[in-house]
């Protein structure tokens, strides 16, 4: 399928099975389909939160800005591990930091991150 506007039921390899019942739906959805580039970045976002330690760090940061040593205490992993995971989260745009002297203080990047975490928790609670 090279052009979204040239969808035709005959292009469906299962034409006999589907009978073309959904061709109008497919045409409408093709207009709204995300690009491959957008899909790539969404997949990368979910990869960034697909680690137990990173998820726990994010939930810690929902309580507010924290330094690495405080996160380490709450999550129960080494300072090195926390720093590594924070680097991954920062590269994914999920956390931000500010420097105060020699210390770095991390926080959730924006309200979208909080919303994703809340929805994830709600989803598993159903």
C-alpha positions as CSV (number, residue, x, y, z in Angstrom):
1,X,0.0,0.0,0.0
2,X,1.9,3.0,-1.2
3,X,-0.8,5.6,-1.3
4,X,-3.5,5.8,1.4
5,X,-6.1,7.1,-1.0
6,X,-5.6,4.2,-3.4
7,X,-7.0,1.6,-1.0
8,X,-9.1,-1.0,-2.8
9,X,-10.6,-4.1,-1.4
10,X,-9.1,-6.1,-4.2
11,X,-5.7,-5.3,-2.7
12,X,-6.7,-7.3,0.4
13,X,-5.0,-10.8,0.3
14,X,-8.0,-12.1,2.2
15,X,-10.6,-10.6,-0.1
16,X,-12.6,-13.8,-0.4
17,X,-12.7,-14.1,3.4
18,X,-13.6,-10.6,4.3
19,X,-15.8,-9.8,1.3
20,X,-14.7,-6.2,1.5
21,X,-17.0,-5.5,4.4
22,X,-14.5,-3.1,6.1
23,X,-13.0,-1.2,3.2
24,X,-14.7,2.1,4.1
25,X,-13.5,1.7,7.7
26,X,-10.0,0.9,6.5
27,X,-10.0,3.9,4.2
28,X,-11.1,6.2,7.0
29,X,-8.5,4.8,9.4
30,X,-5.7,5.0,6.8
31,X,-6.2,8.8,6.7
32,X,-5.5,8.9,10.5
33,X,-2.8,6.3,10.7
34,X,0.4,7.5,12.4
35,X,3.5,7.6,10.4
36,X,6.3,5.1,10.7
37,X,8.4,7.8,12.3
38,X,5.7,8.6,14.9
39,X,5.3,4.9,15.6
40,X,9.1,4.6,16.1
41,X,9.1,7.4,18.7
42,X,6.1,6.1,20.6
43,X,7.8,2.6,20.7
44,X,11.0,4.3,22.0
45,X,9.0,6.0,24.7
46,X,7.5,2.8,25.9
47,X,10.9,1.1,25.8
48,X,12.2,3.8,28.1
49,X,9.5,2.9,30.7
50,X,9.7,-0.9,30.2
51,X,12.2,-1.4,33.0
52,X,11.1,-2.1,36.6
53,X,13.7,0.2,38.2
54,X,12.8,3.1,35.8
55,X,9.1,2.7,36.6
56,X,9.9,2.8,40.3
57,X,12.0,5.9,39.9
58,X,9.3,7.7,38.0
59,X,6.8,6.8,40.7
60,X,9.2,8.2,43.3
61,X,9.5,11.4,41.3
62,X,5.7,11.8,41.3
63,X,6.2,12.9,44.9
64,X,8.4,15.8,43.9
65,X,12.0,16.7,43.0
66,X,14.6,14.4,44.4
67,X,18.4,13.8,44.4
68,X,20.0,10.5,43.3
69,X,20.7,9.5,46.9
70,X,17.1,9.9,47.9
71,X,15.9,7.9,44.9
72,X,18.5,5.2,45.7
73,X,17.1,4.9,49.2
74,X,13.6,4.5,48.1
75,X,14.2,2.2,45.1
76,X,16.9,0.1,46.8
77,X,19.4,-0.1,44.1
78,X,23.0,1.3,43.8
79,X,23.7,5.0,43.1
80,X,25.3,3.9,39.9
81,X,22.1,2.0,38.8
82,X,19.9,5.0,39.7
83,X,22.2,7.4,37.7
84,X,22.2,5.1,34.7
85,X,18.4,4.7,34.7
86,X,17.9,8.5,35.2
87,X,20.1,9.0,32.1
88,X,17.8,6.8,30.1
89,X,14.7,8.6,31.4
90,X,16.3,12.0,30.7
91,X,17.1,11.0,27.1
92,X,13.5,9.9,26.6
93,X,12.3,13.2,27.8
94,X,10.6,11.7,30.9
95,X,12.6,13.4,33.6
96,X,14.4,16.7,33.8
97,X,17.0,18.0,36.3
98,X,18.4,21.1,37.8
99,X,21.8,21.7,39.3
100,X,22.3,23.2,42.7
101,X,26.0,23.4,43.5
102,X,27.4,19.9,42.9
103,X,24.0,18.3,43.4
104,X,21.5,17.3,40.7
105,X,17.8,17.3,41.5
106,X,15.5,15.3,39.3
107,X,11.8,15.7,38.6
108,X,9.1,14.5,36.2
109,X,9.5,16.3,32.9
110,X,5.8,17.3,32.5
111,X,2.3,16.5,33.3
112,X,2.0,14.0,30.4
113,X,4.4,11.7,32.3
114,X,2.3,11.8,35.4
115,X,-0.8,11.1,33.4
116,X,0.8,8.1,31.6
117,X,1.8,6.6,35.0
118,X,-1.6,7.2,36.5
119,X,-3.4,5.6,33.5
120,X,-1.0,2.7,33.6
121,X,-1.7,2.1,37.3
122,X,-5.5,2.5,36.7
123,X,-5.3,0.0,33.8
124,X,-3.6,-2.7,35.9
125,X,-6.1,-2.1,38.8
126,X,-9.2,-2.9,36.7
